Amino acid sequence: MIHPELLNILACPVCKSDLRYDQPEEKLTCLACGRRYPIREDIPIMLEEEAETPKKD
């Protein structure tokens, strides 16, 4: 579980946009670029190389 105050200060390290917490998936999703950052043992892994990139159509 990510504390709401922490979520308020976190931003995507790539585009600096806000993040949405997906609790069932244990991921933080960037609202602008769509990258998804994993959360492991309640710690967000905010590294570009760890992020899932959005699929291109």
Backbone atoms as SQL, in Angstrom:
CREATE TABLE atoms (id INTEGER PRIMARY KEY, chain TEXT, resi INTEGER, resn TEXT, atom TEXT, x REAL, y REAL, z REAL);
INSERT INTO atoms VALUES
  (1, 'A', 1, 'MET', 'N', 0.845, -1.189, 0.000),
  (2, 'A', 1, 'MET', 'CA', 0.000, 0.000, 0.000),
  (3, 'A', 1, 'MET', 'C', 0.884, 1.245, 0.000),
  (4, 'A', 2, 'ILE', 'N', 0.649, 2.128, -0.925),
  (5, 'A', 2, 'ILE', 'CA', 1.385, 3.385, -1.009),
  (6, 'A', 2, 'ILE', 'C', 0.653, 4.433, -0.179),
  (7, 'A', 3, 'HIS', 'N', 1.387, 5.102, 0.671),
  (8, 'A', 3, 'HIS', 'CA', 0.794, 6.154, 1.498),
  (9, 'A', 3, 'HIS', 'C', 0.369, 7.312, 0.592),
  (10, 'A', 4, 'PRO', 'N', -0.826, 7.868, 0.789),
  (11, 'A', 4, 'PRO', 'CA', -1.312, 8.953, -0.078),
  (12, 'A', 4, 'PRO', 'C', -0.381, 10.166, -0.135),
  (13, 'A', 5, 'GLU', 'N', 0.276, 10.499, 0.958),
  (14, 'A', 5, 'GLU', 'CA', 1.200, 11.643, 0.942),
  (15, 'A', 5, 'GLU', 'C', 2.392, 11.373, 0.033),
  (16, 'A', 6, 'LEU', 'N', 2.869, 10.133, 0.009),
  (17, 'A', 6, 'LEU', 'CA', 3.973, 9.773, -0.883),
  (18, 'A', 6, 'LEU', 'C', 3.511, 9.871, -2.336),
  (19, 'A', 7, 'LEU', 'N', 2.321, 9.384, -2.614),
  (20, 'A', 7, 'LEU', 'CA', 1.803, 9.437, -3.975),
  (21, 'A', 7, 'LEU', 'C', 1.677, 10.880, -4.464),
  (22, 'A', 8, 'ASN', 'N', 1.369, 11.798, -3.562),
  (23, 'A', 8, 'ASN', 'CA', 1.233, 13.211, -3.939),
  (24, 'A', 8, 'ASN', 'C', 2.549, 13.836, -4.383),
  (25, 'A', 9, 'ILE', 'N', 3.683, 13.330, -3.906),
  (26, 'A', 9, 'ILE', 'CA', 4.968, 13.935, -4.258),
  (27, 'A', 9, 'ILE', 'C', 5.710, 13.176, -5.356),
  (28, 'A', 10, 'LEU', 'N', 5.296, 11.949, -5.644),
  (29, 'A', 10, 'LEU', 'CA', 5.958, 11.175, -6.695),
  (30, 'A', 10, 'LEU', 'C', 5.531, 11.674, -8.073),
  (31, 'A', 11, 'ALA', 'N', 6.459, 11.608, -9.020),
  (32, 'A', 11, 'ALA', 'CA', 6.178, 11.960, -10.411),
  (33, 'A', 11, 'ALA', 'C', 6.948, 11.002, -11.307),
  (34, 'A', 12, 'CYS', 'N', 6.496, 10.869, -12.515),
  (35, 'A', 12, 'CYS', 'CA', 7.183, 10.029, -13.496),
  (36, 'A', 12, 'CYS', 'C', 8.583, 10.585, -13.715),
  (37, 'A', 13, 'PRO', 'N', 9.616, 9.757, -13.585),
  (38, 'A', 13, 'PRO', 'CA', 10.981, 10.253, -13.791),
  (39, 'A', 13, 'PRO', 'C', 11.291, 10.603, -15.247),
  (40, 'A', 14, 'VAL', 'N', 10.477, 10.152, -16.172),
  (41, 'A', 14, 'VAL', 'CA', 10.715, 10.421, -17.590),
  (42, 'A', 14, 'VAL', 'C', 10.072, 11.737, -18.018),
  (43, 'A', 15, 'CYS', 'N', 8.779, 11.893, -17.740),
  (44, 'A', 15, 'CYS', 'CA', 8.072, 13.081, -18.230),
  (45, 'A', 15, 'CYS', 'C', 7.596, 14.010, -17.121),
  (46, 'A', 16, 'LYS', 'N', 7.833, 13.628, -15.873),
  (47, 'A', 16, 'LYS', 'CA', 7.513, 14.463, -14.690),
  (48, 'A', 16, 'LYS', 'C', 6.020, 14.647, -14.446),
  (49, 'A', 17, 'SER', 'N', 5.176, 13.788, -15.001),
  (50, 'A', 17, 'SER', 'CA', 3.724, 13.889, -14.812),
  (51, 'A', 17, 'SER', 'C', 3.271, 13.115, -13.579),
  (52, 'A', 18, 'ASP', 'N', 2.007, 13.325, -13.224),
  (53, 'A', 18, 'ASP', 'CA', 1.419, 12.652, -12.069),
  (54, 'A', 18, 'ASP', 'C', 1.254, 11.160, -12.330),
  (55, 'A', 19, 'LEU', 'N', 1.136, 10.421, -11.230),
  (56, 'A', 19, 'LEU', 'CA', 0.991, 8.973, -11.289),
  (57, 'A', 19, 'LEU', 'C', -0.330, 8.546, -10.670),
  (58, 'A', 20, 'ARG', 'N', -0.845, 7.430, -11.147),
  (59, 'A', 20, 'ARG', 'CA', -2.047, 6.814, -10.582),
  (60, 'A', 20, 'ARG', 'C', -1.629, 5.489, -9.967),
  (61, 'A', 21, 'TYR', 'N', -2.122, 5.212, -8.764),
  (62, 'A', 21, 'TYR', 'CA', -1.795, 3.985, -8.054),
  (63, 'A', 21, 'TYR', 'C', -2.787, 2.896, -8.417),
  (64, 'A', 22, 'ASP', 'N', -2.283, 1.798, -8.959),
  (65, 'A', 22, 'ASP', 'CA', -3.096, 0.629, -9.289),
  (66, 'A', 22, 'ASP', 'C', -2.809, -0.423, -8.220),
  (67, 'A', 23, 'GLN', 'N', -3.631, -0.426, -7.170),
  (68, 'A', 23, 'GLN', 'CA', -3.366, -1.295, -6.028),
  (69, 'A', 23, 'GLN', 'C', -3.418, -2.785, -6.379),
  (70, 'A', 24, 'PRO', 'N', -4.436, -3.272, -7.122),
  (71, 'A', 24, 'PRO', 'CA', -4.453, -4.712, -7.431),
  (72, 'A', 24, 'PRO', 'C', -3.224, -5.176, -8.222),
  (73, 'A', 25, 'GLU', 'N', -2.742, -4.328, -9.132),
  (74, 'A', 25, 'GLU', 'CA', -1.586, -4.678, -9.964),
  (75, 'A', 25, 'GLU', 'C', -0.253, -4.366, -9.280),
  (76, 'A', 26, 'GLU', 'N', -0.300, -3.572, -8.192),
  (77, 'A', 26, 'GLU', 'CA', 0.916, -3.113, -7.507),
  (78, 'A', 26, 'GLU', 'C', 1.831, -2.367, -8.479),
  (79, 'A', 27, 'LYS', 'N', 1.255, -1.359, -9.144),
  (80, 'A', 27, 'LYS', 'CA', 2.003, -0.544, -10.106),
  (81, 'A', 27, 'LYS', 'C', 1.579, 0.907, -9.967),
  (82, 'A', 28, 'LEU', 'N', 2.481, 1.810, -10.369),
  (83, 'A', 28, 'LEU', 'CA', 2.170, 3.225, -10.509),
  (84, 'A', 28, 'LEU', 'C', 2.180, 3.523, -12.001),
  (85, 'A', 29, 'THR', 'N', 1.113, 4.112, -12.501),
  (86, 'A', 29, 'THR', 'CA', 0.982, 4.390, -13.926),
  (87, 'A', 29, 'THR', 'C', 1.042, 5.889, -14.160),
  (88, 'A', 30, 'CYS', 'N', 1.888, 6.304, -15.092),
  (89, 'A', 30, 'CYS', 'CA', 1.994, 7.713, -15.456),
  (90, 'A', 30, 'CYS', 'C', 0.764, 8.109, -16.261),
  (91, 'A', 31, 'LEU', 'N', 0.142, 9.213, -15.864),
  (92, 'A', 31, 'LEU', 'CA', -1.063, 9.677, -16.545),
  (93, 'A', 31, 'LEU', 'C', -0.768, 10.279, -17.912),
  (94, 'A', 32, 'ALA', 'N', 0.467, 10.687, -18.174),
  (95, 'A', 32, 'ALA', 'CA', 0.806, 11.307, -19.456),
  (96, 'A', 32, 'ALA', 'C', 1.412, 10.308, -20.444),
  (97, 'A', 33, 'CYS', 'N', 2.491, 9.661, -20.065),
  (98, 'A', 33, 'CYS', 'CA', 3.206, 8.798, -21.020),
  (99, 'A', 33, 'CYS', 'C', 2.810, 7.323, -20.922),
  (100, 'A', 34, 'GLY', 'N', 2.108, 6.929, -19.857),
  (101, 'A', 34, 'GLY', 'CA', 1.605, 5.566, -19.747),
  (102, 'A', 34, 'GLY', 'C', 2.574, 4.543, -19.180),
  (103, 'A', 35, 'ARG', 'N', 3.786, 4.949, -18.849),
  (104, 'A', 35, 'ARG', 'CA', 4.729, 3.997, -18.265),
  (105, 'A', 35, 'ARG', 'C', 4.179, 3.496, -16.932),
  (106, 'A', 36, 'ARG', 'N', 4.462, 2.206, -16.648),
  (107, 'A', 36, 'ARG', 'CA', 3.999, 1.593, -15.403),
  (108, 'A', 36, 'ARG', 'C', 5.199, 1.154, -14.585),
  (109, 'A', 37, 'TYR', 'N', 5.282, 1.682, -13.372),
  (110, 'A', 37, 'TYR', 'CA', 6.403, 1.399, -12.480),
  (111, 'A', 37, 'TYR', 'C', 5.976, 0.388, -11.424),
  (112, 'A', 38, 'PRO', 'N', 6.774, -0.661, -11.215),
  (113, 'A', 38, 'PRO', 'CA', 6.396, -1.688, -10.241),
  (114, 'A', 38, 'PRO', 'C', 6.570, -1.197, -8.802),
  (115, 'A', 39, 'ILE', 'N', 5.837, -1.848, -7.915),
  (116, 'A', 39, 'ILE', 'CA', 5.974, -1.622, -6.482),
  (117, 'A', 39, 'ILE', 'C', 6.371, -2.971, -5.886),
  (118, 'A', 40, 'ARG', 'N', 7.492, -3.000, -5.220),
  (119, 'A', 40, 'ARG', 'CA', 7.983, -4.238, -4.607),
  (120, 'A', 40, 'ARG', 'C', 8.168, -4.019, -3.113),
  (121, 'A', 41, 'GLU', 'N', 7.507, -4.860, -2.328),
  (122, 'A', 41, 'GLU', 'CA', 7.578, -4.763, -0.869),
  (123, 'A', 41, 'GLU', 'C', 7.251, -3.345, -0.401),
  (124, 'A', 42, 'ASP', 'N', 6.188, -2.776, -0.981),
  (125, 'A', 42, 'ASP', 'CA', 5.693, -1.433, -0.654),
  (126, 'A', 42, 'ASP', 'C', 6.650, -0.311, -1.040),
  (127, 'A', 43, 'ILE', 'N', 7.618, -0.583, -1.911),
  (128, 'A', 43, 'ILE', 'CA', 8.570, 0.433, -2.362),
  (129, 'A', 43, 'ILE', 'C', 8.403, 0.629, -3.868),
  (130, 'A', 44, 'PRO', 'N', 8.047, 1.853, -4.290),
  (131, 'A', 44, 'PRO', 'CA', 7.944, 2.103, -5.729),
  (132, 'A', 44, 'PRO', 'C', 9.326, 2.106, -6.382),
  (133, 'A', 45, 'ILE', 'N', 9.459, 1.371, -7.461),
  (134, 'A', 45, 'ILE', 'CA', 10.712, 1.289, -8.205),
  (135, 'A', 45, 'ILE', 'C', 10.614, 2.284, -9.366),
  (136, 'A', 46, 'MET', 'N', 11.140, 3.483, -9.132),
  (137, 'A', 46, 'MET', 'CA', 10.961, 4.594, -10.069),
  (138, 'A', 46, 'MET', 'C', 12.165, 4.731, -11.010),
  (139, 'A', 47, 'LEU', 'N', 12.547, 3.654, -11.629),
  (140, 'A', 47, 'LEU', 'CA', 13.654, 3.645, -12.587),
  (141, 'A', 47, 'LEU', 'C', 13.086, 3.425, -13.988),
  (142, 'A', 48, 'GLU', 'N', 13.548, 4.226, -14.934),
  (143, 'A', 48, 'GLU', 'CA', 13.048, 4.117, -16.304),
  (144, 'A', 48, 'GLU', 'C', 13.244, 2.709, -16.855),
  (145, 'A', 49, 'GLU', 'N', 14.367, 2.090, -16.565),
  (146, 'A', 49, 'GLU', 'CA', 14.635, 0.758, -17.099),
  (147, 'A', 49, 'GLU', 'C', 13.774, -0.344, -16.458),
  (148, 'A', 50, 'GLU', 'N', 13.132, -0.052, -15.338),
  (149, 'A', 50, 'GLU', 'CA', 12.234, -1.016, -14.682),
  (150, 'A', 50, 'GLU', 'C', 10.785, -0.844, -15.132),
  (151, 'A', 51, 'ALA', 'N', 10.477, 0.256, -15.806),
  (152, 'A', 51, 'ALA', 'CA', 9.099, 0.563, -16.188),
  (153, 'A', 51, 'ALA', 'C', 8.648, -0.261, -17.380),
  (154, 'A', 52, 'GLU', 'N', 7.361, -0.580, -17.375),
  (155, 'A', 52, 'GLU', 'CA', 6.729, -1.177, -18.547),
  (156, 'A', 52, 'GLU', 'C', 6.296, -0.020, -19.434),
  (157, 'A', 53, 'THR', 'N', 6.653, -0.073, -20.698),
  (158, 'A', 53, 'THR', 'CA', 6.248, 0.993, -21.607),
  (159, 'A', 53, 'THR', 'C', 4.904, 0.650, -22.231),
  (160, 'A', 54, 'PRO', 'N', 4.129, 1.664, -22.575),
  (161, 'A', 54, 'PRO', 'CA', 2.819, 1.390, -23.200),
  (162, 'A', 54, 'PRO', 'C', 2.998, 0.740, -24.558),
  (163, 'A', 55, 'LYS', 'N', 2.056, -0.110, -24.892),
  (164, 'A', 55, 'LYS', 'CA', 2.098, -0.778, -26.201),
  (165, 'A', 55, 'LYS', 'C', 1.655, 0.185, -27.287),
  (166, 'A', 56, 'LYS', 'N', 2.360, 0.183, -28.393),
  (167, 'A', 56, 'LYS', 'CA', 2.010, 1.015, -29.572),
  (168, 'A', 56, 'LYS', 'C', 1.007, 0.251, -30.425),
  (169, 'A', 57, 'ASP', 'N', 0.034, 0.967, -30.978),
  (170, 'A', 57, 'ASP', 'CA', -0.971, 0.320, -31.837),
  (171, 'A', 57, 'ASP', 'C', -0.472, 0.190, -33.248);
